[in-house]
Every structure is written in C-alpha cells, then in structure tokens.
C-alpha cells in the first residue's frame, strides 16, 4: 500500500516570480550545460538586436571579462526607468524581475522581435549570481543591481546627468550562477558564431566581441546582409554562377528575404531564420521556399526545353543539390513551437514566402538566362545520376540497401527491443569489435564493427554512398532510413556511440562517420543520440590500485600523486584492439566508469561550413584552417 499523504489546497505550490526559473531553469533556457550558459548571452543580445530592428541601435558590444562575467552594451533608446503604474517600481526593475514583462506584446514598441516570450532578460537575471545594469536615457545615467534575481536594497539610483555628447543606451553585465550551471566558462568561438550570424541577418548593425581573457577583439558588420552570408558559406565551395541571387518582399506585415547561390558540390545547405532565430527544424517559411523553388526551376526548364530527355519533373532533392540558401523572415507575431523556438508554425508565412520566391526568382531567371541555364543543368545532372543509378542496378539506391529487413551479419545486437535503453557501439576494426562483443552487456549494448575507413560522403551522391557495404550495414542497423526518408522515430537505438582509437586514424574515421550522420541522418545529432567514446590512453597500476589517464599530463599527475613517482606499471593503449574484453568494458563501455562526449549541432551554418572545409574538394580553405589551428592539435602522428 502506498504511504498515505495529504493532497489538498495546502500542497499546491505556486512558484512566484523568478523562483520558478531557478527551480526549473531548463524550461526557460533549454539546459544548464554549456548550451544553456551561452543562451544567457543570446537573450541579452536579442534585446539589443530588437532595438536595431526598430531602427534605434547601430552598435552592440559584447565583452567577456576576466572575472568570468559578460557585458552587453548597445546604443539604443535605453530601458525605460520611469515608475511603472501597476507595480509602483521603476520599469527597469519590473523588466528585470517579472516574467512576461516587456514591450513586445502589442507590436507598438517593436514591430518585430526575437525575444518573444518576455522571459528573456528576467531569466538571465534569475540565473545570475549578480547582475548590474546601466541605462543612459531621459537626461541621466541610471544604475541598478540584482542578486540571484532579487533587487539589491536601494540598488536603483540616478548616478549623474547625461553629458551633452553622450549617447543613450543600455549596458547589462552578469555573472552566471555556479549553483545553476554545470560550467560557467564562456567559449569565445561559440559566441562569435552566433554574433556573426546576427550581423549577417541584420545588415548594417555592427557587433563587436571582446575577450579580455585572451586579449582578442572581433568585429562583425555586413552591409550586404544575407547576400554576404551565402558568400561566406560558399567560401569553401565552388559556385557555378558569380552573382548571389537575392530578393526581398513584404506582405501582411511579414518581411521575407532570400539569398541563394548554386555550387558544383553535391551537398545542399539551406538555412532558415525567423526573427533572427535559427529555425533548425524548419517550418512554414522553409516549406514555402522549397515548394516554390522546385516549381520555378521546373517551369523554366520545361518552358525552354532544357529537360526534355527526362521523363518526369525535377524533384526538390535534384534542385537543391549543391545549393546554398538563406531564408530569413521577420514576422510581427511569430508562433514558434516551444520556447526553444526551432520550428515556425504560422501558416500564412508559407504563402508569403512561396509567392515572393515564385515571382522574384521567376523574374530573375528570365532576366538572367545564363545563370538560369546553369542552375537547371546542375539539377538535371542530379536527376540523370539518380535515374541512371536506378536503371543500371535495380538493387542500388534505397531498394536492396534499405528495404532488406535482415540485420547485417556482423552486428551483434542487444536483447532489449526498447530504443530508449539500447546502445549501438560503432567500433573501429574487427579486433576491437571482437573484444567489444565479448566485454559488452548483452542486455542493452549492440556492437557493429566497421572495417577500415568508410567513404567520404561529402564528395559523393547517395546512390554511390549506398554501394558501400560498411555504410549500408550501419544504415540497416540503425533502421531509420537515410536522406530525405530518414525518420528518427524509427531508430532502433537512442545512443549511437562512435568508438575509435585515440590516434590520427581513429579521429579520421570518427570524422568520416560524423560527416555521414550529419549529411544523411542529421535528426540523430539534433536529438542528441550521437556520442563519441573517450577511451583512456594510459593505465597506471600501483599497489593493487588501477588508474586511467586520458592525457600525458593526467598520467604524470597520477604517477606523482598516487604512486609517489614510482608506479608498478604504466601501460599505453595503442588502440582499442590491444585491450582485452575486460579492460574495454571497464574503461570505455561500463556506464559507471566510461566517459562519453555528446555530439550536437548548435549552429547548423557553422557546422555546414566546417564539414565543407574538412571534407570537401577545396584544398585552400583546409590548408588555411590547419595553419590557424595547428597549435591546438593535441597529438599529431608524423
């Protein structure tokens, strides 16, 4: 019998104000890890961007300070400081301490805004150990300070008069709360990627990032807006026409901007944004663009007899092969699915984007026949390759590769059929695969050994990729399809663990696998199902105790502190195949001891570009990348 407990009105808790945010931070910022930490900065920057969209702000400065705090300074109108009628407190304090308090709900103060839910800056305040704000407006300089969301006693003050030549604006500086976050160290490159993206999406706004810890300074300003964004994404690719196609339109208060350029590459890269928010899961704006793009290219091709040899129209997949595009919409009342804002739901946006693309892109193709023919020829080439592969080998493509219900012979499957509990270890080499099969927990751990290096999918079409036995085995084992037909709900495992040696070859195999997953099974990465195992490099034995070390420094520290400088044995694992089943289980597979690194896609555009740099045909960008980052390499086999 369950223990009797009271359940009446007295047990109903109402979390007032910012208490709720501190109690359940993930509801408001997605998580309390590295991603959630950086989300705090984006929330504050979004407010400054909203000022820019309203036409009042031209410069935003983000500074990561030596003491671990971050400040965001803008030259907008400044947060209102006059007394709020309802609360009888300064409006600044209300905005900082009351959820859903802001000037974005009536479309009068802001026609368009990214910080839609009105929780933004108050959530940052709630999750900061300390927050200070300085406002310059109404002829004065005002300051306010808060501690874990609570206003400090007498914290609000008018410090001085505003000098005649001083601009209005707001500066918010906050120290993230160590009680809330798993880490409070900001990564400059993560911030730079998002700030660069915002500068591309808001042409003419200058965003500066200063990192006092490293003494670095970066400035982003793109007067060409998303035109330059497409150019930036294509720096590592080879465009087939010089000019980036750009058009903009507005209807029913919805502003649409589209920029696109076709390349010789096989991988397409289409990124959609709504009110500056990267809608990773797409939505109505992306659907509208894709539908109209396919229709416009087909109309032009049929009208000019460019695809008479093809029995049917070009598919969306054919048209988007090698195409880089950015679609950005600004909507006065966007409906996002969830606070994480990764899918746009407004049904009317589809029609606006569709008609803009149909009219403007149609006109562009008619006025630029050379570019139009180049784009159509590229799509027709993709269609011919697709059809040729189908005809030449009926068993190629999705038929034999993926409709076969038999699991690959080399897969040692687990006993449970519950994907939430199942783990698939993708192991480099048969010898390590053999050890893994013997050492695993058969109940929930499946092993798939892969022989050698798989195909670099960045350089091949899907029909060629599916001829590769190792890739086919992996796709069949996961059981969710591939490419456009991939369905993450069908995945047989909710943990895919890439287990490769801790050497250069192992890193290469891991990169090849991640390229395959990113290009053809991306939802696995977005769902957080993909992990990299971190096998130790060293094992130190001393007096019956065993210690594992990931690096030389760690090994030396263990030898010094635990073994007084003279261990009984130090073993270096050259590869997973050297470990016996028991060692492999203890170090790399046992959930109690293992270290897994989750691989996620925070910024699709940056990830896209990085895969092109590392795995694409262009050598120069890769050479440049190696030059810039050579000093960061942890180990190099020469």
C-alpha positions, 0 to 999 in steps of 0.5 A, a space after each residue: 500500500 502506498 504511504 498515505 499523504 495529504 493532497 489538498 489546497 495546502 500542497 499546491 505550490 505556486 512558484 512566484 516570480 523568478 523562483 520558478 526559473 531557478 527551480 526549473 531553469 531548463 524550461 526557460 533556457 533549454 539546459 544548464 550545460 554549456 548550451 544553456 550558459 551561452 543562451 544567457 548571452 543570446 537573450 541579452 543580445 536579442 534585446 539589443 538586436 530588437 532595438 536595431 530592428 526598430 531602427 534605434 541601435 547601430 552598435 552592440 558590444 559584447 565583452 567577456 571579462 576576466 572575472 568570468 562575467 559578460 557585458 552587453 552594451 548597445 546604443 539604443 533608446 535605453 530601458 525605460 526607468 520611469 515608475 511603472 503604474 501597476 507595480 509602483 517600481 521603476 520599469 527597469 526593475 519590473 523588466 528585470 524581475 517579472 516574467 512576461 514583462 516587456 514591450 513586445 506584446 502589442 507590436 507598438 514598441 517593436 514591430 518585430 522581435 526575437 525575444 518573444 516570450 518576455 522571459 528573456 532578460 528576467 531569466 538571465 537575471 534569475 540565473 545570475 549570481 549578480 547582475 548590474 545594469 546601466 541605462 543612459 536615457 531621459 537626461 541621466 545615467 541610471 544604475 541598478 543591481 540584482 542578486 540571484 534575481 532579487 533587487 539589491 536594497 536601494 540598488 536603483 539610483 540616478 548616478 549623474 546627468 547625461 553629458 551633452 555628447 553622450 549617447 543613450 543606451 543600455 549596458 547589462 553585465 552578469 555573472 552566471 550562477 555556479 549553483 545553476 550551471 554545470 560550467 560557467 566558462 564562456 567559449 569565445 568561438 561559440 559566441 562569435 558564431 552566433 554574433 556573426 550570424 546576427 550581423 549577417 541577418 541584420 545588415 548594417 548593425 555592427 557587433 563587436 566581441 571582446 575577450 579580455 581573457 585572451 586579449 582578442 577583439 572581433 568585429 562583425 558588420 555586413 552591409 550586404 546582409 544575407 547576400 554576404 552570408 551565402 558568400 561566406 558559406 560558399 567560401 569553401 565551395 565552388 559556385 557555378 554562377 558569380 552573382 548571389 541571387 537575392 530578393 526581398 518582399 513584404 506582405 501582411 506585415 511579414 518581411 521575407 528575404 532570400 539569398 541563394 547561390 548554386 555550387 558544383 558540390 553535391 551537398 545542399 545547405 539551406 538555412 532558415 531564420 525567423 526573427 533572427 532565430 535559427 529555425 533548425 527544424 524548419 517550418 512554414 517559411 522553409 516549406 514555402 521556399 522549397 515548394 516554390 523553388 522546385 516549381 520555378 526551376 521546373 517551369 523554366 526548364 520545361 518552358 525552354 526545353 532544357 529537360 526534355 530527355 527526362 521523363 518526369 519533373 525535377 524533384 526538390 532533392 535534384 534542385 537543391 543539390 549543391 545549393 546554398 540558401 538563406 531564408 530569413 523572415 521577420 514576422 510581427 507575431 511569430 508562433 514558434 513551437 516551444 520556447 526553444 523556438 526551432 520550428 515556425 508554425 504560422 501558416 500564412 508565412 508559407 504563402 508569403 514566402 512561396 509567392 515572393 520566391 515564385 515571382 522574384 526568382 521567376 523574374 530573375 531567371 528570365 532576366 538572367 538566362 545564363 545563370 538560369 541555364 546553369 542552375 537547371 543543368 546542375 539539377 538535371 545532372 542530379 536527376 540523370 545520376 539518380 535515374 541512371 543509378 536506378 536503371 543500371 542496378 535495380 538493387 542500388 539506391 534505397 531498394 536492396 540497401 534499405 528495404 532488406 529487413 535482415 540485420 547485417 551479419 556482423 552486428 551483434 545486437 542487444 536483447 532489449 527491443 526498447 530504443 530508449 535503453 539500447 546502445 549501438 557501439 560503432 567500433 573501429 576494426 574487427 579486433 576491437 569489435 571482437 573484444 567489444 562483443 565479448 566485454 559488452 552487456 548483452 542486455 542493452 549494448 549492440 556492437 557493429 564493427 566497421 572495417 577500415 575507413 568508410 567513404 567520404 560522403 561529402 564528395 559523393 551522391 547517395 546512390 554511390 554512398 549506398 554501394 558501400 557495404 560498411 555504410 549500408 550495414 550501419 544504415 540497416 542497423 540503425 533502421 531509420 532510413 537515410 536522406 530525405 526518408 530518414 525518420 528518427 522515430 524509427 531508430 532502433 537505438 537512442 545512443 549511437 556511440 562512435 568508438 575509435 582509437 585515440 590516434 590520427 586514424 581513429 579521429 579520421 574515421 570518427 570524422 568520416 562517420 560524423 560527416 555521414 550522420 550529419 549529411 544523411 541522418 542529421 535528426 540523430 545529432 539534433 536529438 542528441 543520440 550521437 556520442 563519441 567514446 573517450 577511451 583512456 590512453 594510459 593505465 597506471 597500476 600501483 599497489 593493487 590500485 588501477 588508474 586511467 589517464 586520458 592525457 600525458 599530463 593526467 598520467 604524470 599527475 597520477 604517477 606523482 600523486 598516487 604512486 609517489 613517482 614510482 608506479 608498478 606499471 604504466 601501460 599505453 593503449 595503442 588502440 582499442 584492439 590491444 585491450 582485452 574484453 575486460 579492460 574495454 568494458 571497464 574503461 570505455 563501455 561500463 556506464 559507471 566508469 566510461 566517459 562519453 562526449 555528446 555530439 550536437 549541432 548548435 549552429 547548423 551554418 557553422 557546422 555546414 561550413 566546417 564539414 565543407 572545409 574538412 571534407 570537401 574538394 577545396 584544398 585552400 580553405 583546409 590548408 588555411 584552417 590547419 595553419 590557424 589551428 595547428 597549435 591546438 592539435 593535441 597529438 599529431 602522428 608524423 
